[in-house]
Amino acid sequence: MAVSAAQKKASNKYNREHMATLGCKVTKEQAQAFKEHCQHKGSTANKILRDFVLNSIETTPGEKTQEESDE
């Protein structure tokens, strides 16, 4: 079912007021390797990055994140 114009407008308004985009620069080769990694894991780059950010801010200062513990 198609999304109505009113729903698109409401979603855009919510996103403008409540959401932010984070970004970083990597080489094209690194970006492609990361996309392939995400695909291999059956996920998306957005989901993996979002999960990492949320995990990072939920970690108590001085406490290791799950990724750091795995190293």
C-alpha positions in Angstrom: 0.0 0.0 0.0 1.3 3.4 -0.9 2.1 6.0 1.7 -0.2 9.0 1.6 1.0 12.5 1.1 -0.2 13.4 4.6 1.7 10.5 6.1 4.9 11.6 4.3 4.4 15.2 5.5 3.9 14.0 9.1 7.0 11.7 8.9 9.2 14.5 7.5 8.0 16.9 10.2 8.8 14.4 12.9 12.2 13.6 11.4 13.1 17.3 11.2 12.2 17.9 14.8 13.5 14.7 16.5 16.1 13.0 14.3 19.8 13.8 13.4 22.2 12.3 10.9 25.7 11.3 11.9 28.4 10.8 9.3 32.1 10.1 8.8 34.4 10.0 5.9 36.1 6.8 4.7 37.6 5.8 1.4 35.3 4.4 -1.2 37.1 1.0 -0.8 36.4 1.1 3.0 32.8 2.0 2.4 32.3 -0.8 -0.1 34.0 -3.3 2.2 31.7 -2.2 5.1 28.6 -2.5 2.9 29.7 -6.0 1.9 30.3 -6.9 5.6 26.8 -5.7 6.5 25.3 -7.7 3.7 27.2 -10.8 4.8 25.8 -10.3 8.3 22.3 -9.9 6.9 21.9 -6.3 8.1 22.2 -2.8 6.8 25.0 -0.2 7.4 22.4 2.1 9.1 21.4 -0.7 11.5 24.9 -1.7 12.4 26.1 1.9 12.9 22.9 2.9 14.9 23.4 -0.1 17.2 27.0 0.8 17.7 26.2 4.4 18.6 23.4 3.3 21.0 25.7 0.7 22.6 28.5 3.3 22.9 26.4 5.9 24.7 24.8 3.3 27.0 28.2 2.2 28.2 29.3 3.6 31.5 32.5 5.8 31.2 35.5 3.5 31.7 33.5 0.4 30.9 34.4 -1.5 27.7 31.8 -1.9 25.0 30.9 -5.3 23.6 33.1 -4.8 20.6 36.1 -3.8 22.7 35.6 -6.9 24.9 35.6 -9.1 21.9 39.1 -7.9 20.9 
